[in-house]
Amino acid sequence: EARPADALEVLRTVGRASPYGDMWVAATRACAAGQLGDGATQAQAMAFLREHVDDNFSAMARAFLCVNDLDGAAALYVRRLNDPQERGDALIALQSYRRPPNRSLPHEALLLERLAQVRARADVRAAVEAVGRIEEVPLYSVYWGDV
């Protein structure tokens, strides 16, 4: 069961973390606010994420997927694929992994569906094909660190 109001309440008690951690807090805030229809909080969190994107690409990608900004997610992946320092992580994130059925919470399934939509876009496919490939990886993944 999604509990975005509870997530926002918990986030009110969280202080500053590292720049990397602050990005995860902002991504969670954007996601919860989006689920609640709180456009002001979502916009504030997304502005923070965009301003600090280099601190945590994974949090930015998850936030884009969570608020259904597929154009933003695609642009981020294309940027990462074009950067030799980020290319490997971006390729790993775009692979298609098996997921244990009992771990597919409704919101997680929605994010994976949106990631599949981003993966299928012509601009993302072209950027991938220029530097690597995407495959069906016959391994289970329960890790959501980099999407």
C-alpha positions, 0 to 999 in steps of 0.5 A: 500500500502506498503511503505518500502522506506518511512518507512526507511526514517522516521526511519532515524529521530528516535533517541534512545528509550528504549531497548524495543522500539529500538527493534521495530525500528530495526524490522521495519528497517529489514522488510522495508529493506527486502521488498526493497531487501536491504540485507545489511540494513536487515542484520544489523537490524537482527544482532541488533535484535539477539544481544538484543532479550531478550529486546523484543521477539515480535519484534524479532518474527515479524522481523523473519516473515517479512524477511521470516525466519520461522526457526528463528521464530520457534526456538524463539517460542520453546525457549519461550515455554520452558521458564516458564516466557515466556510460557504464552505470547508465547501461547497467540501469537500462538493462532488463532484469528479472524481478521476483513476483512477490517484490512487485509492489504496485508503485514499483511496478509502475516505475518499472513500466515507465522505465521500460517506456523510456528504454524503448524511446528512439532517442534512448535506443540511439544513444544506447546503440552508439555505445553498447546494448540492452539485453534481457538479463537472466538474473533477478534484481531487487535493487532499486538503487539505479534506475 
